[in-house]
Amino acid sequence: MRLSTRNQLKGTITEVNLGSVMAIVKVRLDGGDQIVTSSLTKDAAVELGLAAGQPATVFIKSTDVMIGVE
């Protein structure tokens, strides 16, 4: 599969919470303790067969990028 999305982060799914309509999926990024959380439809999560322990790639496509500092 080839995608135009430049921000591709590899990791492992740590949690999949299926609601009645939506799903919340957490992915721990390779090489650290950072976790990315994604909201997607329950149907998409089930169709993809997402499960904890499964390797996955997070694709981030956005027109807004924010930076915060202390």
VMD Tcl script that draws the C-alpha trace (Angstrom):
set ca {
  {0.00 0.00 0.00}
  {1.32 3.44 -0.91}
  {-0.08 6.59 0.70}
  {0.62 10.28 0.33}
  {0.46 10.77 4.10}
  {3.94 11.77 5.26}
  {3.42 11.37 9.00}
  {3.54 7.60 9.52}
  {4.34 6.38 13.02}
  {4.88 2.68 13.76}
  {3.85 1.12 17.03}
  {1.82 -1.53 18.81}
  {-1.86 -1.38 19.71}
  {-2.20 -1.37 23.50}
  {-5.94 -0.95 23.88}
  {-9.14 -1.18 21.82}
  {-12.37 0.06 23.41}
  {-15.47 -0.64 21.32}
  {-18.49 1.54 22.02}
  {-21.90 1.23 20.43}
  {-20.91 3.41 17.45}
  {-17.30 4.56 17.92}
  {-14.05 2.89 18.97}
  {-11.04 4.32 20.81}
  {-7.70 2.74 19.89}
  {-4.41 3.45 21.67}
  {-1.06 2.80 19.98}
  {2.29 2.87 21.82}
  {4.88 4.25 19.42}
  {8.05 2.25 18.80}
  {11.11 3.36 20.73}
  {9.40 5.05 23.64}
  {6.46 5.47 25.95}
  {4.41 7.82 23.77}
  {0.84 6.76 23.08}
  {-1.33 8.05 20.25}
  {-5.10 7.77 20.69}
  {-7.42 7.48 17.70}
  {-11.20 7.67 17.45}
  {-12.74 5.73 14.59}
  {-16.00 4.02 13.84}
  {-16.68 0.72 15.55}
  {-17.33 -0.83 12.13}
  {-13.85 0.21 10.91}
  {-12.14 -1.19 14.02}
  {-13.98 -4.50 13.70}
  {-13.39 -4.69 9.93}
  {-9.65 -4.11 10.44}
  {-9.57 -6.70 13.23}
  {-7.79 -4.32 15.60}
  {-6.59 -5.98 18.80}
  {-4.15 -5.27 21.64}
  {-0.63 -6.52 20.89}
  {-1.03 -6.07 17.14}
  {1.57 -3.98 15.26}
  {0.04 -0.95 13.55}
  {0.97 2.24 11.75}
  {-0.60 5.55 12.77}
  {-1.18 7.91 9.84}
  {-1.57 11.59 10.70}
  {-2.89 13.99 8.07}
  {-3.83 17.45 9.28}
  {-3.82 21.02 8.13}
  {-3.24 22.24 11.71}
  {-0.14 21.43 13.74}
  {0.13 22.91 17.22}
  {3.18 23.18 19.48}
  {3.13 23.79 23.23}
  {5.95 24.68 25.58}
  {6.27 25.22 29.33}
}
mol new
graphics top color blue
foreach p $ca { graphics top sphere $p radius 0.5 }
foreach p [lrange $ca 0 end-1] q [lrange $ca 1 end] { graphics top cylinder $p $q radius 0.2 }
display resetview
